[in-house]
Amino acid sequence: MKNKTLLVMLGCFLSTQSFAMGVNGNIAAGKEKATTVCAACHGVDGNKTLDNTYPKLAGQYSDYLLKALKEYKSGKRNNAIMAGQAQGLSEAEMANLASYYGSLPSQLGIIK
């Protein structure tokens, strides 16, 4: 019974990890871009917000972050600030940012 429980837990962990690592961006390039573009609102470490207006990005799933950036760029998500920021990003830059912020530890207590 212990072995069966362990196998189920391992399977759940591995499926979560593969989902979380679905974006293959360059983390170093994402950090560089985050420092110059995103840090003012989200912080270089992804945990800073000004008066809780801006979401914390650190520790979010990179797949989710990439999807959000694409939706801001396409207009599917409506936020004037983020739409303007996303318009200037290439697919690679979006993947890099998503990978970078997804690789950071969160202060939200999100468990990946």
N, C-alpha and C positions, 0 to 999 in steps of 0.2 A: 504494500500500500504506500509506503514511504517513497519507493522508487517511482511509482505512478504519479504521485503528487509532485515530486521533483521534476519529472519529465514535463508535466503540464505547466509548471511554473517556468521552466526553461523555455518552453515553446512560446509562452506569452511574452517573456522578456525578449527573445530573439525577434518575434514579429514586431514588437514595439520598436526595437532598435533599427530594423530594416526600414520601417516607415519613417523614422526620424532622420535617417541618413539618406533620404531619397534625392537630395539636391547635391550635385557635385560641383560646387563652387570653390573658388580659391579663397581660403580663409584669410590669408595675408593680404590679398588684394581687397577683400571686403573690409578688413580693418582699416586699411589706408583710406578707402572711400568713406567709411563711417566717420573717420576723424575729421574729414574736410566737409562732409555734407550733412550727416545725421546727428552728430554729437551735440549740436546746440539744443536740440529738443529731447533726444533719446539718450544722450550720453555715450561716450566712447565704449563704456562697459555695458551699455544697454539697460541700465537700471536707474538712471537719473531721469527725473521728470520735473518739469516746471509746474508747480502747483497741481500736480496730478492730472494735467490736461492731456499729456502725451503718454501713450502706453509704454510700458517697459517691454523691451524686445528680447533681452537676454533670456536664454533658456526656452524660448518658444521653438516649436518644431520648424525646421528650415523649410519644409514643404509648405507649411501654412504661411510663413513670411513671404516666400516667393509668390504664392498664389495671391496674397494681399497686394504686393507690389504690382503684379500684372493687372489686377483689377483696378487699382488706382490709375494705372497708365491707360487702360481701356475706357475708363469712365464708369465701369460697373459699380465701383465703390465711389461714393461722393464725399470728397473732402478736398477743399480748395488747396490747402497747403500740400497734402500728400500727392494730389494729382499733378501739381506743378513740379514737385520733386521727382516724381516717377517718370514724367515725360522725357527728362533728359537722360534716363538710364537705359543702357543696352540690356539685352537678355543676360549676357555674361555678368554685367555689373549687378543686376538684380540677384542672380544666383550667388555671386560672391558675398553680397551683403546678407542674404538669407543664411548662407553657410556660416558666416562670421558670427552673426547674432545668435544663431542656433547653437553654436559651439560654446557660448559663454555660460557661466553659472548664473542662475537666476536668484534674485532676492525675493521672489514671489513664493517660493516653496514648491514650485512645479517639479514633479519627479518624471524624468524621462526614462 
